[in-house]
């Protein structure tokens, strides 16, 4: 079908309305037919596009929004990766990347030369098209919640390797076509620019992100800042001769550490991308597809050959990688589905080949047919296997991780004013338990019915609700009138069956005032629930390390498992590493809790033997660390006389540090302790050589010096 001279709809408002209608109704209709919504977007693009009913023109607006949607898709793929599991699967991902690069490349070259009768240069160009692919089906695995599955992580790493390799082949073919010989200097220059680009972004982006998130807390400003970093990385990648999708994905990897999954900023990023940009990209892909290319028998024959090569050459690497990694058949199908679609780089290859007169209309139309069918098949293949893989992941979780799914957490957040409530709510949400019911309550206690007191209470609770809603979390506000603050908190604990209480750190009003304040000390004496007293001068997402000091005998407290799970969940969300400073008999027990819950965090251990070692730790705590102290109530099993001096010690040495003091739950059910030795965990006191410890200390000092310069 020849496109009409002018589309039926040209008004911008009408165009945007039609696109929004497609984004709204396509998933609703196709969900009833058990068809992935991605297919609906692409099919809708075909219908309304210039090769369909020509309702909308494939103009610059779709080109812009479509490109933005593709970059957004790759950025989300990098942002949602679990870096811990990515490191575990990095070697297998590199192996799969080499397979999914060279097997399609070799298959494409040989089939193009011997079956289609093309020249060697054109055959290598088509081979680059076969080798490249786009993570078009990534939203499918995201919806099924299997982004941390080994098959998905291996596919993502393989995508980067394959795309970079395909672009290098493309550069070499263009060099041969334009200059008449293979210019190895151009390839070496491209590799050099790539190395410098990676090093520059690795150095600049983490420091810039940490500085910006510390200085500006407005979510809109943070969102615009993140988008600016993403598109700067995409633009800079394009300037050095790479595809912008690589820049967007790399930006996602670098910002992964500073945008927790449970944060309000992450919710905003996912919402905007899934609601607008990514659907726009899928519709723009459909508008480029011309179904009439199948009208010519010769084109159909060439299309069948190219399609067979495209699918077989992507299935074979998935099969080899699946067998070598000892994965199941559903993992192979997910890997195949994620790497089967050809869009972004394939279109770039076709455009270059057509502009250099290397492709005729037959090859061009056949390539478009390959893009059409692979874009339609990839989500279907992925969706069919993703559901089964999700069920297997649930079945094969550790028994201890599946057992407590009925565990209920009820967190009470005491908010005193609108200024401090957002930080406490954000900290509580980051420690959320996703394996059972977890309810949040924001409490403001007042003993005054004056309009001013009521206004402070309403503003504090409203701020807490907005902060939780931004992170897609429901929090119930409790405005309580009681005799005093401690009585109000105690009554709320009993009424709501609270399991943990989060308080802000007390600010000393007078010289004779205690570190925690009389109210907190009275609360600790009056309740046996876990109490967490927190003070953070920086956003939780910019925390570099979590350092936990654990006293001797802490394993005998009934709340031992609960506080280990809480700090582990916080570490997992922030994406940093955690260091436990504890006696040697506690280390396998802490590892046992972390392993049984399958948190997948980087944990290290430093052997301590008492309060004297706590003084030695003070010099190692940096401004970007969160220092967690596990306290002990008087007459508890882990209490010692030196605990009485702990508040004065914290006031003296940690008055300017991020601090959290946890008093574990007591007098509940005895904890089930599991001992485990994790080969991935390390003891930083015994597992490293003196030279390694010196290098780490020098690196920490350099990072601290750099952070202070940025703050100035």
N, C-alpha and C positions, 0 to 999 in steps of 0.2 A: 504494500500500500504506500503510495506516495503521500507524504505529509501535505495537509492542506496549506494554502497560502497563509492563512491566519487562523489562530485558535478561536474557538467559540467564546471563551471568556478571557478578557484582557484586563479587567479592572482589578487593582491590587486587593481591595477589600473582598471581592468575590473569590479571587484566587485563594486567599488565605482561609476563607470560610470553607471552601471545598476541601482544602488540605486538612483542616481540623475535623471536618465531617468524616473523612477517610480514616484519620487517626482514631476517631472515636468509635465508628461503627465496624470497621474491618475486624478488629479483635473480637468484638461481641458476636458477630455473625460466624466467624470461622471457629471460635471456641466450641460452638455447638456441633460443628462438623469434625472436631478433633484435629484441626489443621493449625499449625503454628501461625501466630499472628504475623510473623515476618513474611510469610508467603502472601498473606492478604495485602500487605503494604506494597509488595512488588507487583502483584497482579493488578492492584488498583492503579499503580503507576503506568502499567501497560495499557489499561483501558482508557485512562484519561489523557494519555500522552499523545504525541504527534503521530505515532504509528498505530494508535488505536482509534478512538473517536475524536481525537484532536480537540478535546475540551480545553486543555491547558497546553501552553507552549513550553517546551524545555528551554527556557530562557536563562538569563544570567542569575535570576533569583534562585532558581533550583540548582544552578551550578554552585552558587555560593553556599546556600544552606545544605546542599548535599555534601559538599566538601567539609563543611563544618561538622556535619553529622558523622562523617567517617572519622575525622580526627577525634571527635568526642567519644566515639565507640572505642578507638584504640586507647585513648586516655583512661577511660573507665576500666578497660582490661588491665592496664598497668596499675591502676589505683586500687583495684579490688583483689590483687594477688596477695596471698599470704606469703610474706617474704621468708618465713621460717620453712614452710613446706617447699617453697621455690628453691631454696638452697639444697634441700634434700633431693630434689628431682632435677637439679641443674645439669648434672652429667648425662643423665638419660635424655634430657631435653636437647642438649647439644648433639648427642648421637642421632636422635630422631630428626633434628634440623638438617644435619648433613645428609641423611637418607632422603628426606623429602625435598632436598635441593638437587642432589646428583641423579637420583633415579628418574624423576620427571625430566630433568635436563637431558640426560642421555636418551631417554625414550622419545622425547620430542625431536631431538636432532636426527636420530636414526629414522623415525617414522616420516618426518618431513622430507628427508633427502631421498629415501628409497621408495616410499609409498606415494608421496605427493609430488615428487620430482622437483623440489625446490633446491636452490643453491645452498652452499654451506653457510654463508653468512645469514641468509634468511632462516635456515633451519635452526641455527643457534639463537636467533631472535625469538622464534616460536618456542624453543626450548626454555628460554627465560620466562615466557608467558606461562608454560606448564609448571615451572618450578615455583613461581610466586602464588600466593593465595591470600585471602582476606578472612579475618575472623568474623564472617558475617553471621554465623550461628552462635556467637558468644552470648547474646541476650537469652538464648534458649537455656544454656547451662546456668546462667545467672538466675533465671526464674526457677529452675529446679534446685538451686542452692548447692551445686556441686563444683563451685569455682575452685575449691581447695582439693579436689580429687587429683590424684597423680596424672591421670590421662589429660585433664585440662591444663595443668601446669606444664606438662611435657609438650603439649601442643602449642602453648603460648611461646615457650622458649624456641621451639622448632620454627614457629612463624617468623620470628626475628632473624634467625639464621638464614632461612630460605629467602626472605625478602632482600636481605643485604646481598646474598649471593646472586640473586636474580638481577639486582641493580648493577652489580659489578659486571655480569655478563652483558647486560644491555650497554654499559659504557664501552666495553671492549668491542662489541659489534658496531656501534656507532663510530668508534675510532677507525676500525677497518674500512667501513663504508665511506667515510669522509676523507681519510688520508691515504687509503690504499694499503695500509699495513697495520699490524697490531702494535699499538703504542703502549708498551708496558709502563712507560713513565707516567702516563695519564692515570693508569690504574693505581700505581704506587702513590701518586699525588692524592688520589681520592681516599686511599686508605690512611694516608697521613692526616688529611683533613678530618677524617672520621675519628681518628685517635685523639687529635687535639680538641675536637668538639665534645667528645665524651668526657675527657679530663676537665675541660672548662665547666661543663654543666655539673659534673660531680662535685666540683669545688664551690661553685657559686650558689646553686639552687638550695642545698640544705641550709647554708648559713643565711641566705636571704629569706627563706621561708620561716626559719626560727625567729629571726629578728622581726619580721613583719607580723607574725601571729602574736608575738609578745607585745608589740606596740599597739596594734589595732585589734579590737575585739568585735567590731561591727561585722555581722555575718555577710551583709551585702558587699562591703568593702573587701572582705576576705575572698568571697566568691569571684569578684572581678579580678582580684590579684591572681588567683589560681588560674583563671582563664587566660590572663595575660602571659603567665609563665608557660602555659601549654602552647599557645600560638607563637610565642617567641621561639620556643624549642622547635616547633614545626617550621617556622620561617627560616631559622638558622640552618636546619637540616636541609631545606630546599636550596639554600644559598651555596652549600658545599657540595651539591650534586646528589643528594639523597632524597628519598620520598618523605614528604611531611608526616606521613603516618608513623614513621620511625621516631621522629621528634616528639610527637604527641604521646606515643607509648613510653618513651624514655622519661618524659616529664611525669607521667603517672607513676613510674617506678620510683623516681626521686622524691615525689610528694607523698608517696604511700605512707611513709613513716610519720608524717605530720598531720594526717587527716584520718583520725580513728573511724572505724566503721560505724560506731554508735554515736558519732558526733552530729551536731546540727548541720555543720558544713557539708558532711558527706550526704546527708539526706537531701540537701538542696541540690548538690551536684547530680545525684541520681535522678531526682525528680525532674529537673529541667531537661536532662539528656533523654530520659525515657519518654517524656511527654512531648517533646518537640524535635530536638535536633536529630536523634537517631531515626525516628519515623520519617523525617524529611529526607534523610539519606536513602532509606529504603525505597521511598516513592520515586526519588530521582533515578535510582537504578532501574526501576521498572520503565520509566519514561524513555530510557535509551534503547530498550529492546524492541526489535522489529521482527514480529512473527512471520512476516512475508518472505523472510530469507529462505524458508523451507519450500518455496514454490519451485525453485530450480532444482532439478534432479542431480545435476553435477554438484551444486552447493550442498545438497542433502548428503551425498556420498562423502564429500570432504568433511562435512560436519560430523558425520558418524565416526569417521576415522579419528578426528581430533577429539571428539567426546570420549571415545573409548580409551585413547591414550591419556587424556586428562584424568579420568576416573581411575583407571587401572594403576597409573603411576603414582597416585596419591594413596590408593588402598594398600599397595605393596609395602611402602615404608611404615604405614600404621601396623600392618601385620608383623613385620620384622621387629619393630620396636615393642609391640605388645608381647611377642614371644620372648624377647630378650629381657624385658622387665618383669616377666612372670605376672602379667595382668590378665584379666578375663576378656571374653569376647565383647562384652558391652563397652569396656574401656577402648578396645580397638575401634568400635563403631563411632564412639565419641571423638576419638582422635581423627578418624577419617572424615567425619562430618564437619569438624572444625576446620580442617585443612582442604576441603574439597572445593570451596567456593572461590571463583576467580572474578575479581572486580577491579580494585584500584590499580594495582601494578599491571594487571593484564590490559586494562584500558590504556595505561601509559605506554606499554610496549606496542600495542596496536597503533596508537597515534604516532609514535616515532617511526615505526615501520611503514606506515601509510604515507607519512610526509617525506620519507626518503625513497619512495617508489619501490620499496622492497615487497610490499603486499599488493595483490590485485583485489578486485571486488569479491572474488570467490573466497579468498582467505579472510578478508575483512568480515564478510557476512558469516562465515563459518565460526570465526572467533566470537562474534556477537552471539551466535547460537550456543556456543560452549558456555559463555557467561550466563546466558538465560537459564540453561538447564542446570548448571552447577549451583547457581544461586537459588533455584527452586528445590534442588535435591538436598543440599547441605542442611538446611533447617529440619527437613523431614527425617533425614538419617539421624541427626543429633537428637531430635526430640524423641524418636522411638527408643533410642538406647539410654538417654539421660534418665528417664523414669526408672528403668530397671536398675541402673547404676546407683541411683539414689537409694532405692530399697536395699540394695546390697551393702551400701555404706552404713545404713542404719542397723542391719543385721550383724555386721562384723565389727561394730564398735566394741571396745572392751566392756566386759560384763559390769565392772564397777562404774563405768561411765553411763551405762544404760539403766542401772538399778535406781539411782536417785532422781530419775526424771519426775517423780511425783513430789520431789522436794519443793517446799514452798518458802519463799523469801518475802518478807514484809519489811521494807526499809523506811524508817522514819527520819526525815531530814528537818532538823530544827533551823528555821530561817528567822533571823532576828531583824533583818532590814533588807531593802531591795538591792543594796550594793553588794552584799556578800552572798545572797541566795543563788545567783547564777553559777558561781564557781562550785558551790556545794552540790547543786543539782547535777551539773555536768560530771562531777566526780562520781556521784552515785550511779548515774546512767552508765558510765564506763565500767562499773563493777557489776553490771546487770547479769543475772543468771538466765541464760537462754534455754536451759535444760529443764526448766520447771516453771511454775507460776511465780512471778515476781511483781509485787505491787509496791508502789511508791506513794508515800504520804509526806506532804510538806506541812509542817506545824509551826504556827506562830502563837505563842502564849502571851497573854496580857492580863494584867490585874487592874486595868483602868478602862472605863467606858467612855472616856472623853473622845471627842471627834478626832483629835490628833492621833491618839492611840489606835483608833479604828482605821484611820487612813494609812498609818504605817503598816498595820496588819494586812489590809487589802492590797496595798502595793507590793508587799513582800510576797504574798501568795500568788498574786497575778504574775509577777516576774518569774517565780518558780514554775508556774504552769506554762508560760510562754517558752521558757528555756527547755522544758521537757518536751513540749509539742514540737519544737524545732528539730529535736532528735527523734521524732516519731515515737514518743513515749507518753503514756497517760499518767498523770500524777494527780492525786486527790488533795485538795487544800483543806486544812483543818484550822479554823480560826477559833481559838479556845480562850475562854475567860476562866481564870482559876486564881487560887490564893497566891501562888507564886509560880515561877517558871518551872522549877524542879517538880512540883506537884502536878502541874499540867502535863509535863513530859511523861511522868510515871503513869498517870491515868490514861494517856493516849497509848502507851505501851501495852497496858493491860487490855484496853478496849479493842485494839486492832491486832492483837497478837503479834507484836513487832518482834523481829528476830535480830535486827541490828539498828543502831542509832548513829547518825552522822551529825557531828557538831562542828561548828567553826572554832578555831583556836581563840582562846580568851586573850584580850589585850589588857595588860596590867595598867590599872588606873593610878595606883600609888606605889611607893617603894616597898611597903610592907605587904602588898598584895601578892598572892601566890601565883605560880606559873599558870596553872589551869583555872584558877578562880574558885571561889567557894561553891558556886552553883554546880560546876562540873564535879568537884570532889564529893559533894553531897549526892549527886546523881549516881556516881560510881559506887557509893556505899549502899544505895537504895535499890539497885537493879542488878540482876545477874546476866542481862543480855549483853551482846557484844556492842561496845561503844567505840566509835572511831572519831578521833579529834583531829581535824585536818587544817592545814594552812598552806596554800600554794600562792606564790608570788608570780608564777608564770602559768600560761594555759597548760592543761594536762597533755595536750598533743605535742608539746615541745620538750617534754621530759626526756632526758638522755638515758638515765638509768634509774632503776628502783633498787635502793639498797635497804635491806631488811636486817635489823639486829634482833636476834632471838635469844632470850635468856635460857639458862639451863633449867630443864624440867618442864619446858613449855608443852611437851608432848602429852603430859598427864592432864592438861586442862581439857574439859569436855568440848570447848570451842576451838580446838587445834585445827581440825579439818576446815572449819568455816573460814577462819582468817587466812589460811593458806589459799583456799579457793578464791577469796576476795582479792588478794593482792595479785594472784595469778591472772584472774580475769582482767584486772586493770592493766597489767603488763601486756597481755595479749591484745587488748584494744589499742593501747598506745603504740605497740610494736617495738618497744625497747627491750633491753635485757634486764634481768633481775639478778641481784647478788644477795645470797643469804649468808649472813655472818652469824654462825651458830656453832655450838659444840658438835663434835664428830658424831655422837650418837643420834643427833637430830637429822643429819643430812639424808640418810636413806629413807627416813620417814617422810620428809618433805618431798623427796623425789617420788615416793610412792603415791602421794596425793596428786601431784601434778600428772603423773603417768596415768593413774586410774581415771582421771577426768579428761585425759587426751587433749590438754590445752595446747601443746606444741609451742612452747616458749623457750627462749634461750636463757637457761639458768646456770649460774655459777655459784660456787661455795667458797667461803673463806672460814677457816677454822678459828674459833674464839673459845676462850676458857673462862671468861668472867667479865666483870665491869671494867677491869683495867684495860682490856683490849678495846673497849669502846672509846677510850681516849685516843688510841692509835688510829681509829677509824676516822676521827674528825678531820684529819688533814687530807683525807682522800675524798671527802664529800664536796662536790662542786655545785655551782649555782644552778645548774640545769638538772641536778639530781633530785629525786624524791627520797628522803630518808624516812624509813618506816621503823618505828620502835614498838616492839611487842611488850606491853606492860603487864603488870600483875597486880591484882587487888591484894590487899592485906589479908593474911591467913590463907591465901591460895597455895596450891602445891608448887608453883613456880616462883613464889615470892621469896625474896632474900632481903637482908637488911640494906643492901646497897640500892634497892629499888626506892627506898624512901628519899634518897638524894637525887633520883632521876630528874624530877622537875627542875631543880636548881641547875643540874648539869646541862639540860637542854636549853635552859634560858641563857646560860653562859656561853655555850659553844655553838648553838644553832638558832640564835635569835633572828638571823637573816637568811635562813635556808628554808626550802620547801620541806614541810614536816608533817608526818601523820603518826599519831600514837594510837595503838589499837589495844584495847582491853578485851581479851577473849571472853566468850560466853562461859558461864560456870553453872554447875549443879544441874546440867541437863543430862542427856544420854551420853554414856561413855563413847568416845570416838573409836572407830574401827581403823587401826593403824596398819598400813601396808608398807613394807620395806621394799625398796627398789633401787637398783644401781643403774643409772642411765648412762650409756656410753657416750651420749652427745653432751652431757653436762660435764663441767670441768671444775676442779678445785683450784682456785687462783692462788692458793697458798702453797700447794704441793705439786700441782700439775704443770707448772710453768718454771722455766729456768730463770736464774737471776737476770740474764740479759733480756729475756722476754718481759719480765716485770719492769725493768728499767725503761724499755721501749714504750710499754703501756703508760708508765708514769709520765714520760716525756710527751707522749701524744695527748694525755689529759691536760697537762700544763699548757700545751700549745693551743688546744681547743678552748680552754678557759681564757687564755690571753686574747684569742680572736673574738670570743664572745664579748669580752669587756670592751674591745675596740669598737665593735658594732654598736654596743649600748651607748658608748660616748658619741 
